[in-house]
């Protein structure tokens, strides 16, 4: 009887827990009906996806070199004993050097493979996102990232690790692009959009900077698999939240989606090209220093392992400060976004040039913090500018334009692990940093081309008056177009601006549109 009573009690307890979970799911479902709660939940889902992507990108930094070195050592020792049992020590030393060079190449290719595949897939993922909406591509990205993380956890050779790393690039091409596009779509006001994108950038920064110590500690005390299993579990939970709350496969509004501008047209737009170039140039110092600074610190400073492991962690705080300052300044003076980006590039350039002059770990913290502070200014100012340019020049569909942004980042991080080492080997670490700093300073004046565009704002008050309910981003564009089509003198592009076949000319419209801009 006691056994039956215990079983009944356990069954009752399980039923109560299932009921509580059902109630919480219903509460989340009802919260999605409130536009403000909907936007917050979507922001949480996207931020967790970006956090996971960047943690998986950086968590392998302390794990993979040591793990591959152990694999290489085991294989070389086995081959050496079988084929050359009586080889001299000199030949053995030469073989070790050759193995180390081969290992460095393997690590560089492995680290770059994610960004390279992401770079190749982004043009296709951007077009796909414009066609089907933002939620299904985000789910695809999370699913691929989950599979990639599981493969990382159980991989036992270089080929499997390479497949896992490449798969992560495929997942990132969908998750990152659709995440940024979804935020831009849901947060239509400039100040809201800048704040939301700033929060997502903070999660990216946190994931990138906390992942190396997170991975290193768990790898040291719990083994290779544990860090990846933890990340896979969080990825699974985020995907479940997306399925439960947003319900991507039940969304019927995508049937009336407007046709987005082809990505090739956005790529040749001079203003978008300037922004994309700035994002690439600004992120090159970080992408090039990550694979090279540890060896330089060991050679010049004789740094310990913990110092090399915590190199970038202090820079997290100025990055968050830079995001916060830029969001506040953009809310007060949105027409100066170009200036904040240019200022950030100058700070990056100056900081990069001072890195080689540092003699101690304490001195090195300052320029690295400056680099991350400048990157925060550039990213926080220019990512919302991309959405703004699409709003005033094209149809408000953001998949392709944020695919271009992702391509910009991927170019920097694809070149970093491969090109940076060669530059250091051929020219030196000092020349690498001076070159990166000079390129950033010289590129900053190019953002002056955006000063006239950033002074213009679409008339959101007219948008609110034309729509019966609060704007819902992408999915109310057709309704807005239909109402405006009845009003003489307005364009049907959804922007109330004069356009031609090549898009909106800001200089001509600034003279002719009058009350359309504030």
Order of alpha helices (4+ residues) and beta strands (2+ residues): alpha-alpha-alpha-alpha-alpha-alpha-alpha-alpha-alpha-alpha-alpha-alpha-alpha-alpha-alpha-alpha-alpha-alpha-alpha-alpha-beta-beta-alpha
